[in-house]
Amino acid sequence: MDLSEALRRALDHRQPLLAELGDTTTCYRLFHGVAEGRPGLTVDRYGPHLLVQSWREPPTAEELAAIEHHLGGELPVYVWDRRKGATNEAIDDLDGEQTGLELGLRFDVRPPHAHRGQDPLMFLDFRAARRWVRANAAGASVLNLFAYTCGVGVAAAAGGASEVWNVDFAASALDVGRTNAELNGVAMELVHEDVLPVIRQLGGLAVGGRRGRQPAYRRFPARTFDLVVLDPPRWARTSWGAVDVVGDYPSLFKPAVLATAPGGAVLATHHVPTVTVDEWVGQLRRCAAKAGRPLRDVELLQPDADFPTFDGAAPLKLAVCRL
């Protein structure tokens, strides 16, 4: 199948979702190459532009012309090579405001060329999580861990949360989170700290440190939140040790559970496709039981239809774990 035909099929597949989202959402994946005929290539709409990302060879001039013809319309198209950076013109001054809508909320969606980062400022497959949080946040205290640009925090605040904390080590990401809060007229706490010492303190556990070394850290008393969102990266090295969701997810999940109020929930995520849902949920249940906080039930959320899969097993796993 050539790319033009794959793009046409992808757009047809999305029509029911786009009709459902209507004019409340201008950020969605238009082409998910691994499942739709061109592995290593994705096309996303982020409000006023399209972002083409490549993990292998970047699109040829012919492929880029097909993308512009079938998906672009009047929108500018920016190409981001995940290995090398921008592959079309550099962006110094973007035309107009670079904000997009998701379910009626506004977000900063500048392409990576403009904010000098590696990733987009919003991960689109996480829409299902933001939707769920917004629908369940009324009156709740919410702790958003590995908050990045605070999309979940904005959704929680917009849903009527009584309190929202966003914790992330990256000041630049939290700066975007501050902008996102201002765009939507909501108030949130931005906690610029490594997640590991924060969540261990909130869960009433010793902080520790990597190889006996303990960097300076901000003190927090132990306390609980009604909803904890735990969205760790696949792997990261920090001053407090490694974040390793394949080898040691319980080291993150246990303190998150301990920082969750009775009757509350942890919305946990896992991004590694080689780990099955059943394996991971079993691990979550065992970890919570050992911590003395057994799970009452686990509800699995699915990414929206703009992220199709071959077998229904999406790489992004979302589990609402109720205590």
N, C-alpha and C positions, 0 to 999 in steps of 0.2 A: 504494500500500500504506500503510495507517495504521500508526502506531507500534506498536500492540499486536501486530499481525501480524508486523511486522519483529522485534520482541523475541522472540516465540515461535520464529520461524525461527532467529534467532541462537542461542538457547539450545539448540535441537535440534542445530544444527551443531556445538556444542561438547561434546556428550555423550561422544563417544569420547575427546577430550582430557581432560575432567574425570574420566572413569573411569580413564584412564592415570595421571593425577596423584594421584588418590585423596586420602587424608587427609594427604599430605606437602605439599600446596600449598593455601593459602587466598588467593592473590593471582593474579588473572587478569582479562583483559578479557572482559566479558560482552556488550558491544555495541560494534561498530566502525562508527560511522555512515556514514563515507564509502563503505564497501563494502557496507553492509547496510541502506541505505534512509533515513538521516537525516544527510546531511553536516553536519559541524560539531558533532556530538554523540557522546560516548563514555560508556560506563558500565563502571567497573572495580570489582571487589571487591578491597578491601585488608583482609584479615583480618576484623576485627569491624565493618566498615562498607562501604557502597558510596560511591564517588565519581563523581558525574556532572559531566563537564566539557563546557563549550560554548565554541566558537570563533566562533559567530555569535549568533543569538538564543538566549537561555537557554530551557530547556524550559518550556512552559506548565504551568499547574496540572493540566490534563488529562493532558499527557504525563508529568509527574512522578508522577501517580497510577498511570499504566500501568507505569512503571518500578518503582515500589514493589510493585505487584501481581504482576508477572511475574518480577521479579528480586530484589526486596528481601527477601522473607520477613520475618524478625524483625530484620533489620539496619537500623540508622539510615542514612539517605541524606543525603549532603551535596552541595550543588551549588556548583560553582566556575566562575564566568564568567571565562574567560581574558583578557577585555578589562577587566573591572572588579573582579574579586575575588568574594568570597562573595555568593551571591544568596539563600540561605536563612539560617537563624539563625546568628549568630556563635557560635563555639565557644570558651568560656573554660575550662571544665573538662570534659574528655572522660570518659565513663564507662568505667572499667576500663582495662586495659593495651592500648595501641594497637600491638600487634605482629602481624605476619602471618608465615605460613610459605611458603617456596618451596623445594621439593625437600628438605624436612626442616630447612632452616636458618631461623632467626628474624631478622626485620628490623623496625626502627622504621617504621611506616606511618602516622604521624599525617597527617591531611589538611592541605592547604596553609593552611586557616583557622587551624590550631593552631601550625604552625611558622613562620608568617609568610613563607613563600616563595612563589614563583610556580608551581613544579612539584611534583608528587608526589615523595616521597623515594625511590621506586623506579620505574624505567622498565620496564614489564612486557614489552615486546617484546624486551628484552635478556636474557630468560630463557635463550634458546638459547645465548648467549655464556657466561653464568654456568655453565650445565650443561657446556659443552665445557671451560671452564677447569678446573672442579672435576675432571672426568674425566681431565685431562691434566697436572695440576699436581704429582703425586707426585714428591718429591725435587727439584723445579725451583725456581730463583730467578725471581720474578715481579715485573715492573714494571708498575704500573697507572697510566696517564697520563690526565689529566682524570677523576680517580677519583670525583668527586662524593661520594656517601655510601658508597663503598667496597664495593658489593655484589660486584663481581668479586674484590676482595681477600679478602673473607670466603670466597667460594667457593674461591679458590685455597688459602687457609690450611686450610680444611676438607678439601680434597683432598690434603693432605699436602705442600704446598710447603715448601721448606727456608727460604725467605725471601720476604717480600712487602713491596714499597714501594707506597704509594698517594700520588700527587702531585696536588695541587689548590690553586688560589689562594684558595679560599673556606674560611675557618676554620669557619664554621657547618656546611658540608657534612662536613668532616672530623670535627667533633664528633659528628655522627650516625654517621659511620663508626666512631668509637671505641665508641659505644653498640652498634652492630651486632656489633663484635668481641666485646664483653663478653657480649652475649646468646648468643653461640655458643661462648664459651670459647676463642677463638683469639687469637693474637698477630700483630700487623702493625706496620709502620712507617708513620707518617703524616707526610708531607712537605708542610708548608704553604709552598709556593712556586709561582710561575708556572711552568707546564710548559716554556715555551720555553727559558729559560736552563738548566734542569735537564737536559733531554734533549740539548741541544747539548753540554753539558759531558760527559755520560755517553758521547755518541757521539764525543768527541774533536774537536769543532768549536769554532771561535771563537764566543763568545756574542753579540757585536754589541750592538745596541740601536736603538731607533727614532730616526731622524733624528740619529744621532750621539750621542744621550744614553744613558747607561748607568746605570740605577738600581742601588742596592745589591742584591746577591744573594748567596745562600749558595753556597760553593764545594764542588764535587764532583769527585773524580778520574774520569777516563775508566774505564769498566768495562762489562761485558756481563751480560745476564740471559738465562736460558734461554727465557723467554716475556715478550714485551712486549705489553701491551694498549693500543692507541691508539684512543681514543673521543672525538674532538674535537667541539665544537659546530659548527654550520653556519658561524657567523661570530661573532667576538668581538674587541674592541679591548683590547689590553693595553699596559702600559708598554714592552713589547718588540716591539710591532708587532701586526698583525692576524692572527688565526686565520681563514683563508679556505679552506674545504675545496673550494670550486668553483674559485677562481682559483689556488690555490697549495697543493694537497695535498702535493706533494713536499717542501716546506719542513718538514713534520712527519714525513713518512714516511722521508726520508733519515736523519735522526739516530736515528729509532727502529730502523731496520735496522742502523745502525752500532753501536747499543747492544745488539744481539742476538747471542748466542753462536753460533758455527758449529754447525749441526745444530738450532738453536732455531727459534722461530717468532714472527712478529708477527701478533696478531689485530687487524686494522684494521677500522674502521667508516666508513660514509658514510651520512648521513641525508637527503641531498637527492634527491628523487624525479626531478628532471629530468636527473640524471646517470645514465646506464645502467651496468649491471654491467660490460659489455664495455669501455666507455670507461675506467671507473675501474681495472679490473684491468690493462688495457693500460698505463695510467699508472704503476701500482705496479711492474709488471715493468720498464718502461723506467727508472724512478727507481732501483730496486735495482741494475740492471745498470750504470748510470752511476756508482753509488757503489762499484762493485767487489764487490758482494755479490749476485749474481744469485739469483733465487728458484728453488728446486728444483721447487716446485709450489704451487698455490693451491687451497684447498678452500673452497667457499662454504657457509655455514650459512644456514638459513632460519628466520625467526621461527616460533613455534608457531602452531597452527591458530586460536588466539583473535585473531589478527591477519590476517583474510582480505583478499585483494586481488581486483581485477577480472581481472587478467591474469597473476597469479603473480609479478609484479615488485614485491616489497615495497619501500617507501621506504627502510627500514633494510637496508643491505647489510653483510654480515659476511664477511670474507675471512681465512682462516688462511693466512698466507704463510710457507712453510717455507724456511729458508736452508740 
